[in-house]
Amino acid sequence: MTYKPLAREAIARRVALDVPDGAFVNLGIGLPTQVANYVPADREVIYHSENGILGMGPAPAKGQEDPDLINAGKQPVTLMPGASIFHHTDAFAMIRGGHIDLALLGAMQVGATGDLANWATGDEKFPPAVGGAMDLAAGAAGVWVLMEHTTKEGEPKILERCTYPLTAERVVDRIYTNLAVIDVTDEGLLVREMVPGLDFEELQKKTGARLRLANDWRQIPA
Protein backbone atom coordinates (compact mmCIF):
# COMPACT_ATOMS: atom_id res chain seq x y z
CA MET A 1 0.00 0.00 0.00
CA THR A 2 1.38 3.42 -0.90
CA TYR A 3 1.53 6.39 1.42
CA LYS A 4 2.02 10.12 1.07
CA PRO A 5 4.23 12.00 3.54
CA LEU A 6 2.72 15.12 5.06
CA ALA A 7 3.57 18.50 3.58
CA ARG A 8 5.24 20.95 5.97
CA GLU A 9 1.99 22.90 6.32
CA ALA A 10 0.18 19.69 7.26
CA ILE A 11 2.72 18.96 10.01
CA ALA A 12 2.10 22.44 11.45
CA ARG A 13 -1.65 21.94 11.22
CA ARG A 14 -1.42 18.58 13.02
CA VAL A 15 0.64 20.09 15.85
CA ALA A 16 -1.84 22.94 16.28
CA LEU A 17 -4.58 20.42 17.08
CA ASP A 18 -2.63 19.29 20.16
CA VAL A 19 -1.64 22.66 21.61
CA PRO A 20 -3.79 23.06 24.75
CA ASP A 21 -6.17 25.93 25.33
CA GLY A 22 -4.62 28.80 27.28
CA ALA A 23 -1.02 27.66 26.75
CA PHE A 24 1.93 30.02 26.41
CA VAL A 25 3.89 28.62 23.47
CA ASN A 26 7.20 29.63 21.94
CA LEU A 27 7.54 29.04 18.20
CA GLY A 28 11.04 28.20 17.02
CA ILE A 29 12.49 29.37 13.72
CA GLY A 30 11.40 27.52 10.57
CA LEU A 31 8.54 25.05 10.43
CA PRO A 32 7.25 25.74 13.98
CA THR A 33 6.35 29.33 13.06
CA GLN A 34 3.61 27.99 10.78
CA VAL A 35 1.69 26.51 13.72
CA ALA A 36 0.29 29.97 14.55
CA ASN A 37 -1.63 29.83 11.25
CA TYR A 38 -3.78 26.92 12.41
CA VAL A 39 -5.12 27.66 15.90
CA PRO A 40 -8.49 25.90 16.29
CA ALA A 41 -11.36 28.38 16.51
CA ASP A 42 -12.43 27.16 19.96
CA ARG A 43 -9.00 27.68 21.52
CA GLU A 44 -6.94 30.61 22.79
CA VAL A 45 -3.19 30.04 22.50
CA ILE A 46 -0.70 32.76 23.42
CA TYR A 47 2.28 32.51 21.07
CA HIS A 48 5.65 33.88 22.17
CA SER A 49 8.62 34.92 20.04
CA GLU A 50 12.07 35.30 21.57
CA ASN A 51 12.67 38.65 19.86
CA GLY A 52 9.98 40.18 22.09
CA ILE A 53 6.38 39.33 21.20
CA LEU A 54 3.64 37.79 23.33
CA GLY A 55 0.34 37.27 21.53
CA MET A 56 1.68 36.59 18.05
CA GLY A 57 -0.93 35.82 15.41
CA PRO A 58 -0.85 34.11 12.02
CA ALA A 59 1.15 35.30 9.02
CA PRO A 60 -0.34 38.41 7.40
CA ALA A 61 -2.11 38.32 4.06
CA LYS A 62 0.06 39.07 1.05
CA GLY A 63 0.49 42.80 0.71
CA GLN A 64 -0.39 43.42 4.38
CA GLU A 65 3.08 42.77 5.80
CA ASP A 66 4.56 45.26 8.27
CA PRO A 67 8.39 45.22 8.02
CA ASP A 68 8.62 46.38 11.64
CA LEU A 69 6.58 43.43 12.90
CA ILE A 70 8.54 40.19 12.54
CA ASN A 71 9.23 37.01 14.48
CA ALA A 72 12.62 35.62 15.52
CA GLY A 73 13.08 34.19 12.03
CA LYS A 74 12.54 37.63 10.45
CA GLN A 75 9.19 36.56 8.99
CA PRO A 76 6.27 39.03 9.03
CA VAL A 77 3.62 38.25 11.64
CA THR A 78 0.41 39.73 13.03
CA LEU A 79 -0.66 40.48 16.58
CA MET A 80 -3.69 39.16 18.42
CA PRO A 81 -5.87 41.46 20.57
CA GLY A 82 -4.03 42.20 23.82
CA ALA A 83 -0.59 41.36 22.41
CA SER A 84 2.56 42.86 23.92
CA ILE A 85 5.88 43.91 22.39
CA PHE A 86 8.96 44.20 24.60
CA HIS A 87 12.76 43.92 24.71
CA HIS A 88 14.23 40.55 23.84
CA THR A 89 15.90 40.36 27.26
CA ASP A 90 12.40 40.27 28.77
CA ALA A 91 11.46 37.53 26.31
CA PHE A 92 14.39 35.44 27.55
CA ALA A 93 13.51 36.22 31.17
CA MET A 94 10.13 34.60 30.47
CA ILE A 95 11.86 31.54 29.00
CA ARG A 96 14.51 31.19 31.72
CA GLY A 97 11.96 31.89 34.43
CA GLY A 98 9.88 28.86 33.46
CA HIS A 99 6.89 30.83 32.16
CA ILE A 100 6.66 29.07 28.77
CA ASP A 101 4.39 26.03 28.77
CA LEU A 102 5.57 24.60 25.49
CA ALA A 103 8.44 25.14 23.05
CA LEU A 104 7.93 24.02 19.45
CA LEU A 105 11.34 23.50 17.88
CA GLY A 106 12.90 22.22 14.70
CA ALA A 107 15.66 19.63 14.92
CA MET A 108 18.46 18.07 12.92
CA GLN A 109 18.43 14.95 15.09
CA VAL A 110 16.52 13.58 18.07
CA GLY A 111 17.81 10.76 20.27
CA ALA A 112 15.77 7.86 21.62
CA THR A 113 15.85 9.28 25.15
CA GLY A 114 14.78 12.76 24.04
CA ASP A 115 18.19 14.29 23.35
CA LEU A 116 17.93 17.29 21.01
CA ALA A 117 20.45 18.37 18.36
CA ASN A 118 19.41 21.43 16.40
CA TRP A 119 22.25 23.92 16.21
CA ALA A 120 25.29 22.42 14.43
CA THR A 121 26.11 19.68 11.91
CA GLY A 122 29.82 20.21 11.38
CA ASP A 123 29.18 21.22 7.76
CA GLU A 124 31.17 24.38 6.95
CA LYS A 125 28.45 25.41 4.49
CA PHE A 126 26.02 25.71 7.39
CA PRO A 127 27.68 27.58 10.27
CA PRO A 128 26.41 26.73 13.76
CA ALA A 129 23.65 28.94 15.16
CA VAL A 130 22.30 27.98 18.56
CA GLY A 131 20.09 31.07 18.98
CA GLY A 132 17.70 30.64 21.89
CA ALA A 133 17.31 26.88 21.51
CA MET A 134 19.36 25.98 24.59
CA ASP A 135 17.36 28.39 26.75
CA LEU A 136 14.07 27.06 25.38
CA ALA A 137 15.06 23.42 25.80
CA ALA A 138 16.03 24.06 29.42
CA GLY A 139 13.34 26.56 30.39
CA ALA A 140 10.11 25.44 28.72
CA ALA A 141 7.87 23.04 30.60
CA GLY A 142 7.49 20.88 27.49
CA VAL A 143 9.34 20.48 24.19
CA TRP A 144 7.82 19.23 20.93
CA VAL A 145 9.93 18.78 17.81
CA LEU A 146 8.67 19.33 14.25
CA MET A 147 10.84 17.94 11.45
CA GLU A 148 11.13 15.72 8.39
CA HIS A 149 11.52 12.06 9.36
CA THR A 150 14.68 11.64 7.25
CA THR A 151 17.28 13.83 5.57
CA LYS A 152 17.07 14.64 1.86
CA GLU A 153 19.43 11.69 1.35
CA GLY A 154 17.06 9.38 3.22
CA GLU A 155 19.15 9.08 6.39
CA PRO A 156 17.22 8.79 9.68
CA LYS A 157 16.96 11.89 11.86
CA ILE A 158 15.62 9.92 14.83
CA LEU A 159 18.52 7.92 16.27
CA GLU A 160 19.47 5.87 19.30
CA ARG A 161 22.12 8.52 20.00
CA CYS A 162 22.58 11.84 18.20
CA THR A 163 25.79 12.22 16.21
CA TYR A 164 25.57 16.02 16.04
CA PRO A 165 26.45 18.28 19.00
CA LEU A 166 23.60 18.31 21.51
CA THR A 167 21.46 21.30 22.30
CA ALA A 168 20.16 19.59 25.46
CA GLU A 169 19.79 16.09 26.89
CA ARG A 170 16.47 14.33 27.57
CA VAL A 171 14.21 17.30 26.86
CA VAL A 172 12.02 16.25 23.91
CA ASP A 173 8.56 15.00 24.87
CA ARG A 174 7.01 14.45 21.44
CA ILE A 175 8.15 14.32 17.81
CA TYR A 176 5.98 15.29 14.84
CA THR A 177 7.34 14.28 11.45
CA ASN A 178 5.98 14.02 7.93
CA LEU A 179 5.36 10.31 8.63
CA ALA A 180 4.35 9.92 12.26
CA VAL A 181 3.64 11.29 15.71
CA ILE A 182 5.97 9.74 18.29
CA ASP A 183 6.09 10.15 22.07
CA VAL A 184 9.37 9.95 23.98
CA THR A 185 8.62 7.79 27.03
CA ASP A 186 10.63 6.15 29.81
CA GLU A 187 10.23 2.88 27.93
CA GLY A 188 11.42 4.33 24.61
CA LEU A 189 9.87 5.81 21.47
CA LEU A 190 6.14 5.13 21.17
CA VAL A 191 4.39 5.62 17.83
CA ARG A 192 0.98 7.23 18.33
CA GLU A 193 0.04 8.02 14.73
CA MET A 194 1.20 7.24 11.19
CA VAL A 195 0.24 8.67 7.81
CA PRO A 196 -2.41 6.61 5.97
CA GLY A 197 -0.92 3.71 4.03
CA LEU A 198 2.34 3.54 6.01
CA ASP A 199 2.92 0.33 7.98
CA PHE A 200 4.98 0.06 11.14
CA GLU A 201 7.72 -2.04 9.55
CA GLU A 202 8.37 0.61 6.90
CA LEU A 203 8.43 3.36 9.51
CA GLN A 204 10.96 1.37 11.54
CA LYS A 205 13.22 1.04 8.49
CA LYS A 206 13.28 4.82 8.19
CA THR A 207 14.13 5.30 11.86
CA GLY A 208 17.54 4.87 13.46
CA ALA A 209 16.13 3.91 16.87
CA ARG A 210 13.86 1.15 18.08
CA LEU A 211 10.17 2.03 17.97
CA ARG A 212 7.14 0.60 19.74
CA LEU A 213 3.61 0.84 18.36
CA ALA A 214 0.91 2.07 20.74
CA ASN A 215 -2.00 -0.31 21.19
CA ASP A 216 -4.38 2.54 20.38
CA TRP A 217 -2.37 3.98 17.48
CA ARG A 218 -4.30 5.61 14.66
CA GLN A 219 -3.82 7.19 11.28
CA ILE A 220 -2.95 10.87 11.25
CA PRO A 221 -6.32 12.55 10.59
CA ALA A 222 -6.81 14.33 7.30
Secondary structure, 3 states (H helix, E strand, C coil): CCCCCCCHHHHHHHHHHHCCCCCEEEECCCHHHHHHHHCCCCCCCEEEECCCEEEECCCCCCCCCCCCCECCCCCECCEEEEEEECCHHHHHHHHHCCCCCEEEECCCEEECCCCEECCCCCCCCCCCCCCCHHHHHHHCCEEEEECCCECCCCCECEECCCCCCCCECCCCCEEECCCEEEEEECCEEEEEEECCCCCHHHHHHCCECCEEEEEEEEECCC
